[in-house]
Amino acid sequence: MEDINVQLLDMDAKIPEQLVKNADSSYTIFINARLSRETQLKSYYHALRHILENDFSKFDIQQIEKEAHTKLTDGGLKP
């Protein structure tokens, strides 16, 4: 698995997480520190699913998000 860094940051309440692929091919997941612990975990697993599904090489953001949410609710990665 790739190197993954996780940072808790105070972000706008509308943003649960942000995922960045770094220049060295590692990833950084920024989790909103204002969220509940449960929502932070859900956000982490959501971002992790994007990494595992290699979503940075895909182009249709709507399909990427649809698949990520479906897998989370249908037995994919979840807390």
C-alpha positions, 0 to 999 in steps of 0.5 A: 500500500502507498504511504498515507499521511493523515492530518486533522485540520479545522476546515469549513463545516461543509468539507468532511475531508480532502485527499491529495496525491503528493509529488512522491506518490504518497497521499495526504488525507485532511480530515475536518477536526470539527466533525464528530469522531464517527464522521471523521472515521467515515470520511477517512474510509471514504478517502481510503476507498479513493486511494484503493480504487486508484481514482486519481487515474479516472476522469468521471468524478460523478461516477467515482463518487457514486461508486465510492458511496455505494461500496461504503454502504454495501459492505466495502470499507467501513468503520 
